[in-house]
Amino acid sequence: MKFKAEIEILPKKGLLDPQGKAVLHSMPRIGADNVTEVSVGRFITLEIDAENASKAEETAELASKKLLANLIMESYNIRISEL
Amino acid sequence: MKFKAEIEILPKKGLLDPQGKAVLHSMPRIGADNVTEVSVGRFITLEIDAENASKAEETAELASKKLLANLIMESYNIRISEL
């Protein structure tokens, strides 16, 4: 079976997020001064061949931990769906 | 009221995604050779002051179109939730 994993990676709370700060400071310029906080991270989708959703999630966890996220500075969240 | 917008941005299908290709080619090295496709994009969260969810979504749309996404090469998806 084929699954899709959607992985959201964000800087951990309290850690520096210079891209987020830069985007926040640009908001008034486009008329969005009601935005009070911005975090900028990465969004990664994987297509995975696996027997079932739980095996697909294992693969997505492995990829997140070993390749995609820097666990010291970032946290991640995985959603699995069938394709 | 305060809302959170979660914005997922990905390269449009069929357009070059060199980061995705690079990640895909690294998968066998970490034992994840059942991954068959990778897309790499950005994940951005906003905190928004707004009267209601629909106003918050307008702000997130504005930010996505004018600041966050490159609409020629990328597509985006917005989720709004109350904080």
Backbone of each chain as ProteinMPNN parsed JSONL, in Angstrom:
{"seq_chain_A": "MKFKAEIEILPKKGLLDPQGKAVLHSMPRIGADNVTEVSVGRFITLEIDAENASKAEETAELASKKLLANLIMESYNIRISEL", "coords_chain_A": {"N_chain_A": [[0.835, -1.197, 0.0], [0.264, 2.338, -0.485], [1.296, 5.252, 1.145], [0.888, 8.635, 2.324], [3.041, 10.828, 3.983], [2.927, 13.684, 5.944], [5.022, 16.093, 7.064], [5.675, 18.383, 9.531], [7.924, 20.796, 10.475], [9.255, 22.765, 13.027], [11.035, 25.53, 14.551], [12.081, 25.031, 17.94], [10.135, 26.297, 20.684], [11.129, 29.375, 22.079], [13.654, 29.254, 21.116], [15.954, 30.86, 18.865], [14.543, 32.397, 15.999], [15.189, 33.656, 13.344], [14.196, 33.997, 10.719], [11.443, 33.94, 11.178], [11.152, 36.257, 12.752], [11.911, 38.212, 10.855], [9.87, 37.932, 8.946], [7.667, 38.608, 10.546], [8.206, 41.33, 11.043], [7.762, 42.361, 8.556], [5.059, 42.326, 8.173], [3.319, 44.646, 8.783], [3.801, 46.245, 6.553], [2.439, 45.026, 4.447], [-0.111, 45.421, 5.237], [-0.983, 43.761, 7.273], [-1.064, 44.095, 10.129], [-2.166, 42.911, 12.3], [-1.024, 40.529, 12.83], [0.722, 38.798, 15.254], [2.749, 37.103, 15.899], [5.215, 34.993, 14.455], [6.32, 31.916, 13.144], [8.801, 30.213, 11.342], [9.264, 27.344, 9.507], [9.849, 24.064, 8.126], [8.167, 22.161, 5.595], [7.478, 18.939, 4.711], [6.697, 16.422, 2.423], [6.249, 12.927, 2.103], [6.099, 10.062, -0.017], [5.277, 6.787, 0.693], [5.951, 3.345, 0.513], [4.336, 0.825, 2.177], [3.274, -1.812, 4.449], [1.179, -1.185, 6.168], [-0.464, 1.601, 7.915], [0.875, 2.034, 10.293], [3.457, 1.007, 9.909], [4.23, 2.757, 7.889], [4.293, 5.116, 9.312], [6.422, 4.571, 11.034], [8.547, 4.649, 9.191], [8.432, 7.36, 8.445], [9.008, 8.558, 10.893], [11.648, 7.661, 11.28], [12.901, 8.928, 9.086], [12.443, 11.6, 9.805], [13.864, 11.845, 12.225], [16.51, 11.055, 11.55], [17.232, 12.451, 9.298], [15.669, 14.717, 8.487], [14.855, 16.587, 10.519], [16.448, 18.738, 12.897], [17.005, 17.725, 15.938], [17.819, 19.009, 18.209], [17.269, 21.691, 17.906], [14.803, 21.795, 16.709], [11.321, 20.84, 16.486], [9.067, 18.211, 15.471], [6.149, 17.149, 13.61], [4.033, 14.572, 12.56], [1.778, 13.542, 10.046], [-0.139, 10.856, 8.815], [-1.55, 9.539, 5.877], [-3.653, 7.499, 3.73], [-2.866, 6.756, 0.339]], "CA_chain_A": [[0.0, 0.0, 0.0], [0.994, 3.598, -0.569], [0.856, 6.244, 2.124], [1.526, 9.948, 2.32], [3.387, 11.405, 5.287], [3.128, 15.137, 5.93], [5.879, 16.364, 8.223], [5.835, 19.811, 9.831], [9.081, 21.011, 11.347], [9.32, 24.16, 13.487], [12.017, 25.799, 15.605], [11.497, 24.879, 19.279], [9.752, 27.526, 21.386], [12.174, 30.013, 22.875], [14.906, 29.303, 20.359], [16.0, 31.916, 17.853], [13.878, 32.136, 14.725], [15.422, 34.923, 12.635], [13.277, 34.113, 9.58], [10.136, 34.308, 11.723], [11.229, 37.681, 13.125], [11.942, 39.025, 9.635], [8.525, 37.922, 8.362], [6.794, 39.383, 11.439], [8.449, 42.755, 10.858], [7.26, 42.782, 7.238], [3.596, 42.247, 8.111], [2.625, 45.937, 8.653], [4.012, 46.749, 5.194], [1.402, 44.502, 3.547], [-1.431, 45.66, 5.825], [-1.368, 42.656, 8.162], [-0.443, 44.411, 11.419], [-2.806, 42.103, 13.353], [-0.226, 39.314, 13.064], [1.508, 39.127, 16.44], [3.823, 36.117, 16.109], [5.456, 34.186, 13.248], [7.395, 30.916, 13.157], [9.068, 29.692, 10.003], [9.911, 26.039, 9.517], [9.831, 23.335, 6.857], [7.06, 21.233, 5.376], [8.006, 17.896, 3.831], [5.798, 15.289, 2.199], [6.872, 11.694, 1.615], [5.27, 8.925, -0.408], [5.915, 5.638, 1.333], [5.399, 1.994, 0.317], [4.368, 0.108, 3.458], [2.171, -2.774, 4.651], [0.062, -0.529, 6.856], [-0.192, 2.979, 8.329], [1.827, 2.098, 11.399], [4.784, 0.853, 9.291], [4.536, 4.006, 7.174], [4.656, 6.108, 10.328], [7.8, 4.246, 11.463], [9.479, 5.182, 8.187], [8.43, 8.824, 8.523], [9.734, 8.88, 12.136], [13.065, 7.433, 10.993], [13.375, 9.999, 8.203], [12.437, 12.865, 10.546], [14.925, 11.844, 13.237], [17.868, 10.866, 11.033], [17.56, 13.219, 8.094], [14.922, 15.935, 8.175], [14.801, 17.567, 11.608], [17.55, 18.868, 13.845], [16.201, 17.56, 17.157], [18.263, 19.943, 19.251], [16.67, 23.012, 17.693], [13.502, 21.752, 16.031], [10.382, 19.766, 16.799], [8.342, 17.839, 14.257], [4.827, 16.557, 13.75], [3.805, 13.74, 11.37], [0.425, 13.031, 9.745], [-0.104, 9.79, 7.808], [-2.837, 9.229, 5.228], [-3.508, 6.521, 2.655], [-2.947, 7.372, -1.007]], "C_chain_A": [[0.874, 1.253, 0.0], [0.41, 4.598, 0.424], [1.542, 7.574, 1.864], [1.821, 10.349, 3.757], [3.581, 12.903, 5.091], [3.863, 15.507, 7.217], [6.066, 17.869, 8.373], [6.984, 19.96, 10.818], [9.139, 22.487, 11.72], [10.463, 24.325, 14.476], [11.353, 25.6, 16.967], [11.202, 26.238, 19.895], [10.932, 28.082, 22.169], [13.512, 30.045, 22.172], [14.811, 30.386, 19.282], [15.297, 31.477, 16.572], [13.992, 33.408, 13.88], [14.515, 35.098, 11.416], [11.892, 34.536, 10.052], [10.095, 35.783, 12.092], [11.175, 38.572, 11.889], [10.554, 39.089, 8.997], [7.575, 38.759, 9.216], [6.954, 40.883, 11.19], [7.985, 43.269, 9.495], [5.741, 42.861, 7.183], [2.91, 43.615, 7.986], [2.725, 46.51, 7.238], [2.948, 46.239, 4.22], [-0.01, 44.653, 4.153], [-1.911, 44.55, 6.733], [-0.776, 42.89, 9.554], [-1.161, 43.742, 12.588], [-2.124, 40.751, 13.542], [0.757, 39.608, 14.19], [2.693, 38.18, 16.654], [3.964, 35.296, 14.825], [6.542, 33.162, 13.545], [7.555, 30.377, 11.748], [9.817, 28.375, 10.115], [9.84, 25.394, 8.153], [8.63, 22.393, 6.808], [7.53, 20.216, 4.348], [6.95, 16.816, 3.66], [6.592, 14.123, 1.635], [5.785, 10.784, 1.057], [6.004, 7.671, 0.018], [5.182, 4.355, 0.939], [5.474, 1.266, 1.645], [3.152, -0.794, 3.573], [0.945, -2.115, 5.254], [0.506, 0.843, 7.372], [0.868, 3.044, 9.425], [3.267, 1.883, 10.906], [5.192, 2.134, 8.55], [4.973, 5.077, 8.168], [6.069, 5.85, 10.862], [8.831, 4.809, 10.491], [9.577, 6.703, 8.276], [9.161, 9.304, 9.781], [11.247, 8.768, 11.92], [13.634, 8.574, 10.149], [13.45, 11.327, 8.952], [13.628, 12.938, 11.487], [16.307, 11.855, 12.614], [18.24, 11.836, 9.929], [16.935, 14.607, 8.062], [14.994, 16.993, 9.265], [16.106, 17.573, 12.387], [16.922, 18.878, 15.234], [16.64, 18.465, 18.303], [17.513, 21.27, 19.13], [15.239, 22.971, 17.168], [12.611, 20.647, 16.597], [9.589, 19.447, 15.533], [7.03, 17.15, 14.602], [4.516, 15.823, 12.444], [2.322, 13.402, 11.239], [0.546, 11.988, 8.633], [-1.489, 9.644, 7.185], [-2.598, 8.245, 4.092], [-3.627, 7.224, 1.311], [-3.845, 6.541, -1.917]], "O_chain_A": [[2.033, 1.239, 0.414], [-0.806, 4.763, 0.524], [2.618, 7.637, 1.27], [0.968, 10.229, 4.636], [4.302, 13.337, 4.193], [3.372, 15.259, 8.319], [6.552, 18.542, 7.464], [7.001, 19.319, 11.868], [9.08, 23.357, 10.852], [10.828, 23.374, 15.167], [10.188, 25.959, 17.141], [11.923, 27.208, 19.662], [11.646, 27.338, 22.842], [14.412, 30.779, 22.58], [13.721, 30.768, 18.856], [15.439, 30.339, 16.125], [13.02, 34.145, 13.719], [14.106, 36.217, 11.108], [11.24, 35.373, 9.427], [9.127, 36.48, 11.786], [10.467, 39.579, 11.881], [10.11, 40.151, 8.562], [6.773, 39.528, 8.686], [5.968, 41.619, 11.132], [7.833, 44.475, 9.305], [5.192, 43.413, 6.23], [2.002, 43.756, 7.166], [1.807, 47.193, 6.785], [2.593, 46.938, 3.271], [-0.975, 44.085, 3.643], [-3.114, 44.402, 6.949], [-0.085, 42.029, 10.1], [-0.808, 43.975, 13.744], [-2.59, 39.922, 14.324], [1.539, 40.554, 14.101], [3.545, 38.438, 17.504], [2.971, 34.946, 14.187], [7.57, 33.499, 14.131], [6.575, 30.117, 11.051], [10.875, 28.301, 10.741], [9.777, 26.083, 7.135], [8.152, 21.903, 7.831], [7.934, 20.583, 3.244], [6.373, 16.347, 4.641], [7.483, 14.299, 0.804], [4.678, 10.736, 1.592], [7.193, 7.506, -0.255], [3.956, 4.28, 1.018], [6.564, 1.101, 2.193], [2.139, -0.589, 2.904], [-0.187, -2.442, 4.899], [1.679, 1.206, 7.283], [1.659, 3.985, 9.482], [4.194, 2.505, 11.424], [6.354, 2.537, 8.585], [5.898, 5.846, 7.906], [6.823, 6.79, 11.112], [9.849, 5.369, 10.898], [10.667, 7.268, 8.193], [9.849, 10.325, 9.752], [12.017, 9.643, 12.316], [14.698, 9.116, 10.448], [14.395, 12.095, 8.768], [14.32, 13.953, 11.55], [17.191, 12.574, 13.08], [19.422, 12.031, 9.645], [17.585, 15.571, 7.658], [15.175, 18.174, 8.969], [16.777, 16.549, 12.517], [16.375, 19.891, 15.668], [15.895, 18.656, 19.264], [17.169, 21.891, 20.136], [14.541, 23.985, 17.178], [13.101, 19.647, 17.122], [9.452, 20.286, 14.642], [6.829, 16.647, 15.708], [4.706, 16.369, 11.357], [1.684, 13.018, 12.219], [1.24, 12.202, 7.639], [-2.492, 9.629, 7.9], [-1.494, 8.157, 3.554], [-4.396, 8.174, 1.164], [-4.037, 6.892, -3.081]]}, "seq_chain_B": "MKFKAEIEILPKKGLLDPQGKAVLHSMPRIGADNVTEVSVGRFITLEIDAENASKAEETAELASKKLLANLIMESYNIRISEL", "coords_chain_B": {"N_chain_B": [[-10.196, 38.257, 19.514], [-7.893, 35.484, 19.498], [-6.145, 33.767, 16.995], [-4.665, 30.858, 15.462], [-2.828, 30.438, 12.529], [-1.909, 27.928, 10.311], [0.298, 27.402, 7.817], [0.996, 25.695, 4.928], [3.404, 25.319, 2.494], [4.22, 24.286, -0.729], [6.316, 23.217, -3.489], [4.878, 23.553, -6.749], [3.331, 20.765, -8.391], [5.262, 18.969, -10.718], [7.045, 20.975, -11.093], [10.49, 21.882, -10.683], [12.171, 20.452, -7.899], [14.675, 20.567, -6.25], [15.643, 20.223, -3.634], [13.885, 18.298, -2.65], [14.528, 16.144, -4.322], [17.178, 15.693, -3.52], [16.829, 14.904, -0.854], [15.294, 12.595, -1.257], [17.184, 10.949, -2.519], [18.865, 10.452, -0.415], [17.549, 8.73, 1.231], [17.872, 5.802, 1.091], [20.308, 5.498, 2.364], [19.767, 5.865, 5.083], [18.26, 3.693, 5.578], [15.649, 3.827, 4.656], [14.428, 2.919, 2.223], [11.944, 2.518, 1.19], [10.713, 4.864, 0.689], [9.316, 6.751, -1.854], [8.961, 9.178, -3.026], [9.598, 12.625, -2.565], [8.758, 15.828, -1.356], [9.84, 19.09, -0.678], [9.058, 21.822, 1.25], [7.829, 24.839, 2.827], [6.866, 25.561, 6.218], [4.745, 27.556, 7.994], [3.743, 29.292, 10.841], [1.285, 31.53, 12.082], [0.321, 33.883, 14.579], [-2.7, 35.495, 15.071], [-4.567, 38.407, 15.638], [-7.98, 38.739, 15.58], [-11.456, 39.384, 14.772], [-13.023, 37.169, 14.199], [-12.912, 33.733, 12.929], [-13.044, 33.816, 10.163], [-12.137, 36.377, 9.445], [-9.535, 36.087, 10.378], [-8.61, 34.159, 8.64], [-8.66, 35.629, 6.25], [-6.543, 37.405, 6.746], [-4.409, 35.568, 6.848], [-4.483, 34.589, 4.25], [-3.835, 36.918, 2.818], [-1.219, 37.357, 3.774], [-0.022, 35.017, 2.822], [-0.26, 35.274, 0.025], [0.998, 37.762, -0.531], [3.435, 37.754, 0.71], [4.507, 35.278, 1.673], [4.329, 32.977, -0.034], [5.481, 32.027, -3.284], [3.623, 32.455, -5.895], [3.825, 31.62, -8.494], [5.475, 29.427, -8.55], [4.805, 27.933, -6.347], [2.346, 26.292, -4.242], [-0.166, 26.844, -1.721], [-1.575, 26.015, 1.508], [-3.968, 26.614, 3.982], [-4.656, 26.365, 7.452], [-6.922, 27.227, 10.005], [-7.149, 27.831, 13.467], [-8.622, 28.29, 16.74], [-7.036, 30.068, 19.386]], "CA_chain_B": [[-9.831, 36.856, 19.71], [-6.595, 35.108, 18.934], [-6.2, 32.567, 16.159], [-3.422, 30.365, 14.865], [-2.881, 29.982, 11.135], [-0.818, 27.032, 9.92], [0.386, 27.545, 6.36], [1.909, 24.742, 4.289], [3.767, 25.767, 1.142], [4.979, 23.254, -1.46], [6.516, 23.471, -4.922], [3.801, 22.983, -7.565], [3.604, 19.474, -9.048], [5.871, 19.066, -12.033], [8.145, 21.949, -11.084], [11.721, 21.385, -10.073], [12.254, 20.464, -6.439], [16.012, 19.991, -6.042], [15.776, 19.769, -2.242], [13.153, 17.041, -2.549], [15.346, 15.115, -4.987], [18.352, 15.407, -2.685], [16.369, 14.134, 0.306], [14.905, 11.268, -1.75], [18.386, 10.142, -2.781], [19.525, 10.107, 0.852], [16.72, 7.809, 2.018], [18.433, 4.448, 1.263], [21.438, 5.582, 3.305], [19.276, 5.728, 6.471], [17.409, 2.502, 5.681], [14.254, 4.142, 4.33], [14.34, 2.84, 0.759], [10.548, 2.426, 0.788], [10.211, 6.206, 0.356], [9.385, 6.801, -3.316], [8.767, 10.547, -3.515], [9.775, 13.613, -1.493], [8.657, 17.25, -1.678], [10.296, 19.927, 0.435], [8.52, 23.175, 1.201], [7.953, 25.602, 4.068], [5.742, 25.524, 7.14], [4.765, 28.839, 8.688], [2.593, 29.534, 11.711], [1.032, 32.924, 12.458], [-0.717, 34.219, 15.557], [-3.449, 36.597, 14.468], [-5.689, 39.02, 16.369], [-9.074, 38.992, 14.638], [-12.811, 39.279, 15.339], [-13.539, 35.812, 14.027], [-12.027, 32.854, 12.148], [-13.033, 34.185, 8.753], [-11.214, 37.514, 9.351], [-8.174, 35.565, 10.561], [-8.247, 33.495, 7.388], [-8.336, 36.699, 5.284], [-5.175, 37.872, 7.027], [-3.458, 34.517, 6.47], [-4.481, 34.594, 2.775], [-3.077, 38.11, 2.415], [0.203, 37.111, 4.062], [0.468, 33.958, 1.93], [-0.175, 35.774, -1.349], [1.861, 38.923, -0.728], [4.715, 37.7, 1.404], [5.087, 33.986, 2.045], [4.436, 32.009, -1.133], [5.713, 32.475, -4.657], [2.473, 31.772, -6.498], [4.194, 31.045, -9.8], [6.144, 28.139, -8.366], [4.39, 27.225, -5.128], [0.951, 26.355, -3.819], [-0.219, 26.87, -0.259], [-2.768, 25.507, 2.165], [-4.072, 27.312, 5.282], [-5.593, 25.882, 8.483], [-7.129, 28.231, 11.067], [-7.749, 27.31, 14.699], [-8.679, 29.308, 17.789], [-5.996, 29.877, 20.424]], "C_chain_B": [[-8.513, 36.543, 19.019], [-6.733, 33.796, 18.161], [-4.792, 32.146, 15.755], [-3.691, 29.978, 13.419], [-1.668, 29.102, 10.884], [-0.798, 26.993, 8.397], [1.435, 26.577, 5.821], [2.156, 25.2, 2.858], [4.614, 24.693, 0.483], [5.228, 23.707, -2.887], [5.356, 22.859, -5.695], [4.256, 21.693, -8.227], [4.247, 19.717, -10.42], [6.981, 20.096, -12.107], [9.35, 21.349, -10.368], [11.687, 21.487, -8.554], [13.599, 19.828, -6.063], [16.232, 19.506, -4.607], [15.078, 18.422, -2.042], [13.945, 15.891, -3.157], [16.527, 14.699, -4.104], [17.948, 14.555, -1.474], [16.004, 12.712, -0.125], [16.13, 10.37, -1.936], [19.142, 9.766, -1.515], [18.77, 9.034, 1.628], [17.337, 6.404, 2.171], [19.565, 4.412, 2.292], [20.983, 5.428, 4.765], [18.322, 4.537, 6.609], [15.946, 2.762, 5.388], [14.053, 4.08, 2.816], [12.924, 2.559, 0.274], [9.905, 3.804, 0.579], [10.409, 6.421, -1.143], [9.278, 8.207, -3.888], [8.92, 11.501, -2.327], [9.527, 15.009, -2.055], [9.07, 18.047, -0.454], [9.764, 21.339, 0.246], [8.71, 23.873, 2.531], [6.684, 25.475, 4.894], [5.822, 26.775, 7.994], [3.539, 28.933, 9.588], [2.521, 31.019, 12.049], [0.098, 32.951, 13.653], [-1.373, 35.504, 15.096], [-4.525, 37.089, 15.435], [-6.797, 39.311, 15.374], [-10.406, 38.78, 15.338], [-13.329, 37.848, 15.303], [-12.625, 35.03, 13.078], [-11.938, 33.289, 10.691], [-12.133, 35.403, 8.508], [-9.758, 37.05, 9.491], [-7.701, 34.887, 9.278], [-7.912, 34.513, 6.301], [-6.916, 37.202, 5.479], [-4.145, 36.852, 6.577], [-3.349, 34.403, 4.944], [-3.612, 35.737, 2.247], [-1.58, 37.874, 2.604], [0.779, 36.063, 3.108], [0.712, 34.508, 0.534], [0.893, 36.84, -1.504], [3.268, 38.734, -0.192], [5.328, 36.297, 1.446], [5.305, 33.05, 0.868], [4.772, 32.721, -2.438], [4.683, 31.743, -5.522], [2.765, 31.178, -7.868], [4.73, 29.624, -9.614], [5.594, 27.307, -7.212], [2.878, 27.296, -4.929], [0.93, 26.316, -2.294], [-1.562, 26.39, 0.239], [-2.794, 26.093, 3.575], [-5.038, 26.572, 6.205], [-5.698, 26.937, 9.583], [-7.684, 27.53, 12.304], [-7.72, 28.411, 15.761], [-7.61, 29.022, 18.836], [-6.595, 30.05, 21.828]], "O_chain_B": [[-8.084, 37.234, 18.095], [-7.362, 32.846, 18.628], [-3.865, 32.954, 15.711], [-4.659, 29.278, 13.121], [-0.539, 29.477, 11.202], [-1.778, 26.592, 7.769], [2.604, 26.63, 6.203], [1.212, 25.439, 2.104], [5.605, 24.237, 1.053], [4.452, 24.486, -3.44], [4.891, 21.772, -5.352], [5.425, 21.545, -8.582], [3.806, 20.582, -11.177], [7.768, 20.106, -13.054], [9.225, 20.43, -9.559], [11.232, 22.485, -7.996], [13.644, 18.683, -5.612], [16.918, 18.509, -4.382], [15.593, 17.531, -1.366], [14.025, 14.804, -2.585], [16.83, 13.514, -3.963], [18.643, 13.604, -1.116], [16.354, 11.743, 0.549], [16.121, 9.196, -1.565], [19.972, 8.858, -1.536], [19.304, 8.484, 2.59], [17.329, 5.861, 3.276], [19.749, 3.419, 2.996], [21.736, 4.915, 5.592], [17.656, 4.388, 7.633], [15.084, 2.0, 5.825], [13.581, 5.034, 2.198], [12.711, 2.379, -0.925], [8.705, 3.902, 0.323], [11.523, 6.293, -1.651], [9.478, 8.414, -5.085], [8.439, 11.224, -1.228], [10.036, 15.34, -3.126], [8.693, 17.717, 0.67], [9.99, 21.969, -0.787], [9.631, 23.552, 3.282], [5.585, 25.307, 4.364], [6.838, 27.03, 8.642], [2.42, 28.682, 9.142], [3.537, 31.677, 12.271], [-0.819, 32.135, 13.741], [-0.697, 36.48, 14.772], [-5.294, 36.297, 15.981], [-6.582, 40.055, 14.417], [-10.488, 38.092, 16.356], [-13.98, 37.377, 16.237], [-11.691, 35.585, 12.499], [-10.893, 33.15, 10.057], [-11.443, 35.466, 7.49], [-8.867, 37.556, 8.81], [-6.544, 35.022, 8.88], [-6.99, 34.298, 5.515], [-6.176, 37.401, 4.516], [-3.124, 37.214, 5.992], [-2.268, 34.153, 4.408], [-2.778, 35.553, 1.361], [-0.777, 38.153, 1.713], [1.911, 36.19, 2.642], [1.752, 34.25, -0.073], [1.624, 36.839, -2.494], [4.19, 39.453, -0.579], [6.537, 36.145, 1.274], [6.346, 32.4, 0.775], [4.39, 33.871, -2.655], [4.849, 30.565, -5.84], [2.022, 30.32, -8.344], [4.466, 28.737, -10.425], [5.882, 26.115, -7.109], [2.219, 28.231, -5.385], [1.864, 25.83, -1.656], [-2.55, 26.36, -0.495], [-1.785, 26.078, 4.281], [-6.129, 26.193, 5.777], [-4.687, 27.473, 10.037], [-8.599, 26.715, 12.191], [-6.91, 29.336, 15.696], [-7.316, 27.864, 19.133], [-5.881, 29.927, 22.823]]}, "name": "protein", "num_of_chains": 2, "seq": "MKFKAEIEILPKKGLLDPQGKAVLHSMPRIGADNVTEVSVGRFITLEIDAENASKAEETAELASKKLLANLIMESYNIRISELMKFKAEIEILPKKGLLDPQGKAVLHSMPRIGADNVTEVSVGRFITLEIDAENASKAEETAELASKKLLANLIMESYNIRISEL"}
